[in-house]
Amino acid sequence: MGDFENWKDKYLEYVDKVIDFIPYKRLAEWKKFGLDPLPKVSKPDSIMQRIKDIYVMLIITLFFRLLGMLPALVIGGAFFVIYSILLLGIPLIILAAVLGVIFVLWLLSPVFIMLYSLVEYAVAKLLGGTGNYTMHFNAGVASSLAAFTFELPLLIVYVPLGWLMMIPCLGYLFMIAAFPLSMLMLAIGLYGIYLKFTSFRKLHELTTGKAAAVVIVPIVLWIMALIALVVMFYLGMFAFLFSLPVIAAGAGGGAPS
């Protein structure tokens, strides 16, 4: 246990160094919530402040992700431009449309988070929860922000790893080296879910089982909705492909002889 505590303290020192480097002082508050959430559950920030925090988290994540993918983006971009020139620019139009959709979805991220939080809140109320929505939304977002601060050193480490993975042949070795970091990031993500569980249990004055249901039920519903969307997409594709011969036959039959 002592070795784990020493490792944790050293890792948190790295977290502090990254937080000091980023010019957004509220990151320190996010970290404090992650280390001791219960005293802060009943002291919520405004929803607008939380939305601002969400955007800051998304911008920081996007910056480090793009930095780590920079070599791949440069190489892929060069091939795409050549391909676009050969095909009269049509792929660039498609790329612009895709990027536009991604940007709009990125802007709407807080809306999706609020909707997801509403589902959690509805489950909590059905189970007898006593907290209000503002406090619930704050606790849920604060848990995610806390987990994000703990992931910051890993996001930075992934930048050079992303570059090294582009080296032919040797890139596979660096992919293997990145696996433990991926597992650590997964563990931090699970800790963020645990923070939600402990926060909701206190906020809504629920039993352990009911608090777990508030966290788990929305996750299950989201997975089921995602599966349903994928199934509907593929069914639509297959229906379209199977209808092509019928459409072609009808078009051929209607043509003048």
PyMOL commands that set and color helices and strands:
alter all, ss='L'
color gray80, all
select helices_A, chain A and resi 2-21+27-35+38-41+47-68+70-86+90-107+109-126+133-164+170-203+208-254
alter helices_A, ss='H'
color red, helices_A
deselect
rebuild
show_as cartoon
